[in-house]
Amino acid sequence: MKSFAKKLSRTIYVIIIVTVLFLIVFYLDKFDILKLRPITLVEQIPYEEVIEIEAFKETEFYDSMNKFIGAEIVIRVRFAAHIEPADRLPLEYKEELKRAYSNVDIYVKEIPSKEALEKMIEALADSKYLELIEDKEIQAFLYEAKLNNKKVKRIEKIFLTPESYFFVK
């Protein structure tokens, strides 16, 4: 009889624990208490927005026969940061009393020819702004920073191809 009473009490404890867990999850979902936990803020890529060009430098790659095999351009840009979710931003940023700006390096890879590189350098010298095209492949690398004691994942580098942006005068 003792083992039956032990099994019955264990079963009752398990049922009570499962019921309590179910009620906790139900009420957390019903009253939206999960919003109290911290959400990581993430900076968004500024698609179709005019971005200011600050500086650029090019790197050319040659093989052992001194034949051009490719090039890369690093463009230093500055733009106003868009951080999501906006409702979790500190108050002065939410009300736009303060603005956060990002200085990001854009790496343009896969430049196919020396002529294309020269055209891009000429266009960069003539332009002060560029825009990123949303439909094209863009890779962004983020780093963790603080914005008024809130964790924010900010854009550090953007890698793209020559077809992923265009210059604005």
Residue frames as a rotation matrix with the C-alpha (Angstrom) as fourth column:
MET 1
0.557 0.830 0.000 0.00
0.830 -0.557 0.000 0.00
0.000 0.000 -1.000 0.00
LYS 2
0.313 -0.496 -0.810 2.86
0.277 -0.768 0.577 2.37
-0.908 -0.405 -0.103 0.70
SER 3
-0.731 -0.637 0.244 4.19
0.403 -0.115 0.908 2.20
-0.550 0.762 0.341 -2.87
PHE 4
-0.149 0.766 0.625 0.68
0.946 -0.075 0.316 2.92
0.289 0.638 -0.713 -4.26
ALA 5
0.735 0.403 -0.546 0.39
0.596 -0.768 0.236 5.99
-0.324 -0.499 -0.804 -2.02
LYS 6
-0.141 -0.875 -0.462 3.86
0.234 -0.483 0.844 7.15
-0.962 0.011 0.273 -3.11
LYS 7
-0.738 -0.112 0.665 3.00
0.661 0.076 0.746 6.76
-0.134 0.991 0.018 -6.80
LEU 8
0.270 0.933 0.238 -0.30
0.932 -0.315 0.180 8.56
0.243 0.174 -0.954 -6.30
SER 9
0.620 -0.084 -0.780 1.33
0.391 -0.829 0.400 11.48
-0.680 -0.553 -0.481 -4.49
ARG 10
-0.530 -0.846 -0.063 4.04
0.290 -0.251 0.923 11.78
-0.797 0.471 0.378 -7.17
THR 11
-0.487 0.442 0.753 1.39
0.856 0.071 0.512 11.79
0.173 0.894 -0.413 -9.89
ILE 12
0.625 0.745 -0.233 -0.55
0.780 -0.610 0.144 14.50
-0.035 -0.271 -0.962 -8.06
TYR 13
0.203 -0.647 -0.735 2.63
0.248 -0.693 0.678 16.60
-0.947 -0.320 0.020 -7.68
VAL 14
-0.765 -0.494 0.413 3.42
0.482 -0.015 0.876 16.26
-0.426 0.869 0.250 -11.41
ILE 15
-0.059 0.834 0.549 -0.14
0.945 -0.131 0.300 17.24
0.322 0.537 -0.780 -12.35
ILE 16
0.709 0.291 -0.643 0.00
0.563 -0.782 0.267 20.28
-0.425 -0.551 -0.718 -10.04
ILE 17
-0.211 -0.876 -0.433 3.39
0.216 -0.474 0.854 21.38
-0.953 0.086 0.289 -11.44
VAL 18
-0.726 -0.009 0.687 2.21
0.685 0.074 0.725 20.99
-0.057 0.997 -0.047 -15.06
THR 19
0.340 0.930 0.139 -0.98
0.917 -0.361 0.172 22.94
0.211 0.069 -0.975 -14.26
VAL 20
0.529 -0.211 -0.822 0.97
0.376 -0.810 0.450 25.74
-0.761 -0.547 -0.349 -12.59
LEU 21
-0.599 -0.801 -0.007 3.37
0.292 -0.226 0.929 25.98
-0.746 0.554 0.369 -15.56
PHE 22
-0.428 0.539 0.726 0.44
0.879 0.060 0.473 26.05
0.211 0.840 -0.500 -17.97
LEU 23
0.637 0.715 -0.288 -1.24
0.768 -0.622 0.155 28.86
-0.069 -0.320 -0.945 -16.02
ILE 24
0.107 -0.685 -0.721 1.99
0.273 -0.677 0.684 30.87
-0.956 -0.270 0.115 -15.86
VAL 25
-0.822 -0.421 0.383 2.47
0.447 -0.061 0.892 30.63
-0.352 0.905 0.239 -19.63
PHE 26
-0.071 0.893 0.444 -1.21
0.959 -0.062 0.277 31.43
0.275 0.446 -0.852 -20.24
TYR 27
0.730 0.398 -0.556 -1.15
0.592 -0.775 0.223 34.57
-0.342 -0.492 -0.801 -18.09
LEU 28
-0.265 -0.872 -0.411 2.22
0.275 -0.477 0.835 35.73
-0.924 0.108 0.367 -19.44
ASP 29
-0.794 0.018 0.608 0.77
0.608 0.002 0.794 35.54
0.013 1.000 -0.012 -22.93
LYS 30
0.170 0.978 0.117 -2.61
0.953 -0.194 0.233 37.03
0.251 0.072 -0.965 -21.97
PHE 31
0.822 0.150 -0.549 -1.26
0.398 -0.841 0.366 40.07
-0.407 -0.519 -0.752 -20.12
ASP 32
0.751 -0.552 0.363 1.74
0.259 -0.260 -0.930 40.48
0.608 0.792 -0.052 -22.44
ILE 33
0.893 -0.448 0.030 4.20
-0.158 -0.251 0.955 40.33
-0.421 -0.858 -0.294 -19.54
LEU 34
0.419 -0.767 0.486 6.86
0.829 0.542 0.140 39.06
-0.371 0.344 0.862 -21.96
LYS 35
0.621 -0.162 0.767 7.29
0.422 -0.756 -0.501 42.64
0.661 0.635 -0.400 -23.20
LEU 36
0.954 -0.245 0.175 9.06
-0.286 -0.549 0.785 43.45
-0.096 -0.799 -0.594 -19.92
ARG 37
0.466 -0.837 0.288 12.13
0.567 0.532 0.629 41.43
-0.680 -0.129 0.722 -20.89
PRO 38
0.035 -0.518 -0.854 14.86
-0.387 -0.795 0.467 43.33
-0.921 0.315 -0.228 -22.73
ILE 39
0.806 0.201 0.557 14.76
0.445 0.416 -0.793 43.20
-0.391 0.887 0.246 -26.52
THR 40
-0.276 -0.961 -0.026 17.94
0.612 -0.197 0.766 43.69
-0.741 0.195 0.643 -28.51
LEU 41
0.639 0.400 -0.657 17.78
-0.176 -0.755 -0.632 46.79
-0.749 0.519 -0.412 -30.67
VAL 42
-0.057 -0.619 0.783 19.10
0.757 0.485 0.438 46.31
-0.651 0.618 0.441 -34.21
GLU 43
-0.220 -0.110 -0.969 20.23
-0.392 -0.900 0.191 48.96
-0.893 0.422 0.155 -36.67
GLN 44
0.583 0.559 0.590 18.64
0.350 0.483 -0.802 48.60
-0.734 0.674 0.086 -40.11
ILE 45
-0.522 -0.710 0.473 20.40
0.730 -0.084 0.678 48.81
-0.442 0.699 0.562 -43.47
PRO 46
-0.184 0.459 -0.869 19.52
-0.097 -0.888 -0.449 52.19
-0.978 0.002 0.208 -45.04
TYR 47
-0.461 0.093 0.882 17.98
0.812 0.444 0.378 50.92
-0.357 0.891 -0.281 -48.29
GLU 48
0.004 0.495 0.869 16.89
0.865 -0.437 0.245 53.54
0.501 0.751 -0.430 -50.83
GLU 49
0.865 0.143 -0.481 18.15
0.404 -0.768 0.498 56.36
-0.298 -0.625 -0.722 -48.61
VAL 50
0.673 -0.653 0.347 20.73
-0.034 -0.496 -0.868 58.94
0.738 0.572 -0.356 -49.62
ILE 51
0.771 -0.520 -0.368 24.00
0.579 0.332 0.745 58.13
-0.265 -0.787 0.557 -47.85
GLU 52
0.865 -0.485 -0.129 26.84
-0.500 -0.855 -0.140 60.64
-0.042 0.185 -0.982 -47.57
ILE 53
0.679 -0.724 -0.125 30.24
0.588 0.637 -0.499 59.50
0.441 0.265 0.858 -48.87
GLU 54
0.897 -0.406 -0.175 33.11
-0.131 -0.621 0.773 60.60
-0.422 -0.670 -0.610 -46.61
ALA 55
-0.048 -0.959 -0.280 36.12
-0.889 -0.086 0.449 58.88
-0.455 0.271 -0.849 -48.18
PHE 56
0.954 0.281 0.102 37.11
-0.213 0.878 -0.428 55.92
-0.210 0.387 0.898 -50.32
LYS 57
-0.117 -0.986 -0.116 40.16
-0.853 0.040 0.521 53.87
-0.509 0.160 -0.846 -51.23
GLU 58
0.804 0.371 -0.464 40.70
-0.581 0.652 -0.486 51.23
0.123 0.661 0.740 -53.84
THR 59
-0.067 -0.798 0.598 42.80
-0.570 0.523 0.634 48.08
-0.819 -0.299 -0.490 -53.82
GLU 60
0.511 0.153 -0.846 43.84
-0.839 0.301 -0.453 46.29
0.185 0.941 0.282 -57.00
PHE 61
0.366 -0.343 0.865 44.82
-0.316 0.828 0.462 42.61
-0.876 -0.442 0.194 -57.15
TYR 62
0.361 -0.361 -0.860 47.30
-0.914 0.047 -0.403 41.18
0.185 0.932 -0.313 -59.64
ASP 63
0.993 -0.069 0.095 48.54
0.051 0.984 0.173 37.64
-0.105 -0.167 0.980 -60.24
SER 64
0.355 -0.935 0.031 52.19
0.312 0.149 0.938 36.56
-0.882 -0.323 0.344 -60.47
MET 65
-0.211 -0.375 0.902 52.27
0.971 0.028 0.239 37.54
-0.115 0.927 0.358 -64.17
ASN 66
-0.802 -0.056 -0.595 51.22
0.187 -0.969 -0.162 41.10
-0.567 -0.241 0.788 -63.24
LYS 67
-0.724 0.667 0.178 47.81
0.214 -0.028 0.976 40.57
0.656 0.745 -0.122 -64.83
PHE 68
-0.646 0.554 0.525 44.78
-0.751 -0.587 -0.304 42.29
0.140 -0.590 0.795 -63.27
ILE 69
-0.799 0.370 -0.474 42.55
0.317 0.929 0.191 39.74
0.511 0.002 -0.860 -61.51
GLY 70
0.237 0.944 -0.228 40.18
0.811 -0.063 0.582 41.97
0.535 -0.323 -0.781 -59.56
ALA 71
-0.709 -0.402 0.580 39.72
0.051 -0.849 -0.527 44.97
0.704 -0.344 0.622 -57.32
GLU 72
0.043 0.683 -0.729 37.96
0.974 0.136 0.184 46.14
0.225 -0.718 -0.659 -54.20
ILE 73
-0.423 -0.093 0.901 36.80
0.022 -0.995 -0.093 49.59
0.906 -0.019 0.424 -53.14
VAL 74
-0.320 0.313 -0.894 36.19
0.947 0.136 -0.291 50.56
0.031 -0.940 -0.340 -49.52
ILE 75
-0.283 0.354 0.891 33.77
0.178 -0.894 0.412 53.48
0.943 0.275 0.190 -49.23
ARG 76
-0.792 0.030 -0.609 33.44
0.604 -0.098 -0.791 55.23
-0.084 -0.995 0.060 -45.85
VAL 77
-0.331 0.780 0.532 29.87
0.251 -0.470 0.846 56.54
0.910 0.413 -0.040 -45.45
ARG 78
-0.974 0.149 -0.170 27.84
0.121 -0.289 -0.950 58.36
-0.190 -0.946 0.263 -42.81
PHE 79
-0.437 0.894 0.096 24.09
-0.018 -0.115 0.993 58.19
0.899 0.432 0.066 -42.32
ALA 80
-0.306 0.461 0.833 21.42
-0.938 -0.296 -0.181 58.66
0.163 -0.837 0.523 -39.68
ALA 81
-0.985 -0.139 -0.101 20.86
-0.116 0.973 -0.202 55.34
0.126 -0.187 -0.974 -37.92
HIS 82
0.040 0.999 -0.020 17.46
-0.837 0.045 0.545 53.64
0.546 -0.005 0.838 -38.03
ILE 83
-0.916 -0.394 0.074 17.14
-0.349 0.692 -0.632 51.32
0.198 -0.605 -0.771 -35.05
GLU 84
0.080 0.959 -0.271 14.30
-0.605 0.262 0.752 48.82
0.792 0.104 0.601 -34.60
PRO 85
0.054 0.979 0.197 12.09
0.920 -0.126 0.372 48.31
0.389 0.161 -0.907 -32.65
ALA 86
-0.440 -0.257 0.861 11.69
0.199 -0.962 -0.186 52.08
0.876 0.089 0.474 -32.38
ASP 87
0.558 0.738 0.380 9.31
-0.235 -0.299 0.925 51.87
0.796 -0.605 0.006 -29.40
ARG 88
0.788 -0.332 -0.519 12.16
0.612 0.522 0.594 50.43
0.074 -0.785 0.614 -27.27
LEU 89
-0.062 -0.839 0.540 14.56
0.583 -0.470 -0.663 53.30
0.810 0.274 0.519 -27.99
PRO 90
-0.561 -0.156 -0.813 15.53
0.775 -0.446 -0.448 55.73
-0.293 -0.881 0.371 -25.23
LEU 91
0.328 0.894 -0.307 13.03
0.732 -0.445 -0.515 58.60
-0.597 -0.056 -0.800 -25.01
GLU 92
0.158 -0.285 -0.946 15.21
-0.264 -0.935 0.237 61.35
-0.951 0.213 -0.223 -26.50
TYR 93
-0.890 -0.454 -0.039 15.92
-0.181 0.275 0.944 59.20
-0.418 0.847 -0.327 -29.59
LYS 94
-0.460 0.807 0.369 12.29
0.843 0.527 -0.102 58.15
-0.277 0.265 -0.924 -29.92
GLU 95
0.555 0.693 -0.459 11.13
0.557 -0.720 -0.414 61.77
-0.618 -0.026 -0.786 -29.87
GLU 96
0.392 -0.514 0.763 14.00
0.853 -0.107 -0.510 62.69
0.344 0.851 0.397 -32.25
LEU 97
0.978 -0.197 -0.067 15.52
-0.140 -0.860 0.491 65.19
-0.155 -0.471 -0.869 -29.83
LYS 98
-0.017 -0.996 0.091 18.79
-0.628 0.082 0.774 63.33
-0.778 -0.044 -0.627 -30.44
ARG 99
0.840 0.195 -0.507 19.96
-0.531 0.490 -0.691 61.45
0.114 0.850 0.515 -33.54
ALA 100
0.312 -0.752 0.580 22.35
-0.074 0.590 0.804 58.53
-0.947 -0.294 0.128 -33.74
TYR 101
0.633 -0.195 -0.749 24.69
-0.773 -0.201 -0.602 58.51
-0.033 0.960 -0.278 -36.73
SER 102
0.701 -0.397 0.592 26.65
0.225 0.911 0.344 55.60
-0.677 -0.108 0.728 -38.15
ASN 103
0.215 -0.720 -0.660 30.04
-0.947 -0.318 0.040 55.64
-0.239 0.616 -0.750 -39.83
VAL 104
0.607 0.151 0.780 30.21
-0.066 0.988 -0.140 52.43
-0.792 0.034 0.609 -41.87
ASP 105
-0.521 -0.760 -0.388 32.70
-0.608 0.012 0.794 50.95
-0.599 0.649 -0.469 -44.32
ILE 106
0.722 0.690 0.058 31.09
-0.389 0.473 -0.791 49.61
-0.573 0.548 0.610 -47.51
TYR 107
-0.436 -0.861 0.263 33.25
-0.292 0.411 0.864 47.00
-0.851 0.300 -0.430 -49.24
VAL 108
0.638 0.561 -0.528 32.53
-0.672 0.072 -0.737 46.73
-0.375 0.825 0.423 -52.96
LYS 109
-0.265 -0.714 0.648 33.89
-0.254 0.700 0.668 43.39
-0.930 0.013 -0.366 -54.13
GLU 110
-0.031 0.198 0.980 33.96
0.688 0.716 -0.123 41.53
-0.725 0.670 -0.158 -57.43
ILE 111
0.482 0.059 -0.874 34.95
-0.484 -0.814 -0.322 44.46
-0.731 0.578 -0.364 -59.64
PRO 112
0.778 -0.014 0.628 35.54
0.315 0.874 -0.371 42.56
-0.544 0.486 0.684 -62.87
SER 113
0.404 -0.613 0.679 37.87
0.861 0.004 -0.509 44.78
0.309 0.790 0.529 -64.92
LYS 114
-0.534 -0.712 -0.456 40.33
0.790 -0.612 0.032 47.64
-0.301 -0.343 0.890 -64.71
GLU 115
-0.763 0.317 0.563 37.98
0.193 -0.719 0.667 49.81
0.617 0.618 0.488 -66.83
ALA 116
0.324 0.925 -0.199 35.09
0.451 0.034 0.892 49.23
0.832 -0.379 -0.406 -64.44
LEU 117
0.159 -0.366 -0.917 37.35
0.975 -0.089 0.205 50.17
-0.156 -0.926 0.343 -61.52
GLU 118
-0.847 -0.528 0.067 38.40
0.529 -0.823 0.205 53.40
-0.053 0.210 0.976 -63.23
LYS 119
-0.383 0.799 0.463 34.76
0.143 -0.444 0.885 54.30
0.913 0.405 0.055 -63.96
MET 120
0.502 0.572 -0.649 33.80
0.698 0.174 0.694 53.65
0.510 -0.802 -0.312 -60.34
ILE 121
-0.247 -0.670 -0.700 36.67
0.915 -0.400 0.060 55.79
-0.320 -0.625 0.712 -59.03
GLU 122
-0.900 -0.038 0.434 35.68
0.264 -0.840 0.474 58.60
0.347 0.541 0.766 -61.38
ALA 123
0.039 0.992 0.121 32.03
0.228 -0.127 0.965 58.34
0.973 -0.010 -0.231 -60.26
LEU 124
0.375 0.029 -0.927 33.10
0.918 0.130 0.375 58.32
0.131 -0.991 0.022 -56.60
ALA 125
-0.663 -0.697 -0.273 35.22
0.717 -0.696 0.034 61.43
-0.214 -0.174 0.961 -57.12
ASP 126
-0.800 0.397 0.451 32.27
0.028 -0.725 0.688 63.24
0.600 0.563 0.568 -58.77
SER 127
0.185 0.970 -0.155 29.59
0.145 0.129 0.981 62.14
0.972 -0.204 -0.116 -56.28
LYS 128
-0.603 -0.305 0.737 28.96
-0.638 -0.369 -0.675 63.02
0.478 -0.878 0.028 -52.66
TYR 129
-0.112 0.691 0.714 26.12
-0.838 0.320 -0.442 60.53
-0.533 -0.648 0.544 -52.07
LEU 130
-0.819 -0.009 -0.574 25.04
-0.382 0.756 0.532 56.99
0.429 0.655 -0.622 -52.90
GLU 131
0.125 0.901 0.416 21.96
-0.985 0.163 -0.055 54.79
-0.118 -0.403 0.908 -52.47
LEU 132
-0.863 -0.317 0.394 21.73
-0.317 0.946 0.067 51.07
-0.394 -0.068 -0.917 -51.76
ILE 133
-0.307 0.756 -0.579 19.30
-0.779 0.150 0.609 49.02
0.547 0.637 0.542 -53.86
GLU 134
-0.029 0.379 0.925 17.04
-0.929 0.331 -0.165 46.82
-0.369 -0.864 0.343 -51.74
ASP 135
0.861 0.500 -0.090 16.60
-0.493 0.779 -0.387 43.91
-0.123 0.378 0.918 -54.17
LYS 136
0.368 -0.809 -0.459 20.33
-0.409 0.302 -0.861 43.20
0.835 0.505 -0.220 -54.49
GLU 137
0.633 -0.191 -0.750 22.42
0.597 0.738 0.316 40.95
0.493 -0.648 0.581 -52.26
ILE 138
0.163 -0.549 0.820 23.96
-0.513 -0.757 -0.405 42.83
0.843 -0.355 -0.405 -49.35
GLN 139
0.288 -0.153 -0.945 25.82
0.713 0.693 0.105 41.37
0.639 -0.704 0.309 -46.37
ALA 140
0.355 -0.149 0.923 26.06
-0.490 -0.870 0.048 43.39
0.796 -0.470 -0.382 -43.19
PHE 141
-0.190 -0.468 -0.863 28.25
0.651 0.598 -0.467 42.63
0.735 -0.651 0.191 -40.17
LEU 142
0.621 0.544 0.564 27.02
-0.109 -0.652 0.750 43.93
0.776 -0.527 -0.346 -36.83
TYR 143
-0.603 -0.708 -0.367 28.76
0.353 0.175 -0.919 44.70
0.715 -0.684 0.145 -33.55
GLU 144
0.360 0.749 -0.556 27.24
0.839 0.001 0.543 45.24
0.407 -0.663 -0.628 -30.12
ALA 145
-0.700 -0.503 0.506 27.30
0.259 -0.840 -0.476 48.79
0.665 -0.203 0.719 -28.75
LYS 146
-0.333 0.588 -0.737 25.45
0.892 -0.057 -0.449 50.83
-0.306 -0.807 -0.506 -26.13
LEU 147
-0.527 0.319 0.788 23.00
0.234 -0.837 0.495 53.65
0.817 0.445 0.366 -26.74
ASN 148
-0.200 0.374 0.906 22.11
-0.812 -0.581 0.061 55.28
0.548 -0.723 0.420 -23.39
ASN 149
-0.622 -0.227 0.749 22.76
-0.697 0.596 -0.398 52.00
-0.357 -0.770 -0.529 -21.53
LYS 150
0.582 0.749 0.317 20.68
-0.438 0.618 -0.653 49.93
-0.685 0.241 0.688 -24.00
LYS 151
-0.382 -0.723 0.576 22.32
0.123 0.578 0.807 47.20
-0.916 0.379 -0.132 -26.05
VAL 152
0.644 0.507 -0.573 22.22
-0.488 -0.304 -0.818 47.90
-0.589 0.807 0.052 -29.77
LYS 153
0.070 -0.590 0.804 23.54
0.655 0.636 0.409 45.83
-0.753 0.498 0.431 -32.65
ARG 154
0.457 -0.016 -0.890 25.10
-0.397 -0.899 -0.187 48.46
-0.796 0.439 -0.417 -34.95
ILE 155
0.960 -0.145 0.238 26.28
0.278 0.422 -0.863 48.03
0.024 0.895 0.445 -38.53
GLU 156
0.338 -0.921 -0.195 30.06
0.027 -0.198 0.980 47.79
-0.941 -0.336 -0.042 -38.77
LYS 157
-0.762 -0.589 -0.271 30.69
-0.313 -0.032 0.949 46.70
-0.567 0.808 -0.160 -42.37
ILE 158
0.521 0.853 0.043 28.58
-0.322 0.243 -0.915 46.19
-0.791 0.463 0.401 -45.47
PHE 159
-0.686 -0.684 0.250 29.73
-0.050 0.387 0.921 43.91
-0.726 0.619 -0.300 -48.30
LEU 160
0.489 0.872 -0.021 28.11
-0.052 0.005 -0.999 44.30
-0.871 0.489 0.048 -51.71
THR 161
-0.153 -0.461 0.874 28.66
0.876 0.345 0.336 44.02
-0.457 0.817 0.352 -55.45
PRO 162
-0.937 -0.289 -0.195 28.92
0.181 -0.881 0.437 46.90
-0.298 0.374 0.878 -57.95
GLU 163
-0.614 0.768 0.183 25.26
0.216 -0.060 0.975 46.35
0.759 0.638 -0.129 -59.01
SER 164
-0.132 0.581 -0.803 23.96
0.948 0.310 0.068 46.85
0.288 -0.752 -0.592 -55.44
TYR 165
0.090 0.138 -0.986 24.17
0.578 -0.814 -0.062 50.65
-0.811 -0.564 -0.153 -55.33
PHE 166
0.218 -0.105 0.970 24.20
0.879 -0.411 -0.242 53.78
0.425 0.905 0.003 -57.47
PHE 167
-0.691 -0.598 -0.405 25.66
0.707 -0.676 -0.208 57.25
-0.150 -0.430 0.890 -57.09
VAL 168
0.562 0.823 0.080 23.66
0.826 -0.563 -0.007 60.43
0.039 0.070 -0.997 -56.48
LYS 169
-0.412 -0.736 0.537 25.05
0.690 -0.637 -0.343 63.87
0.595 0.229 0.770 -57.29
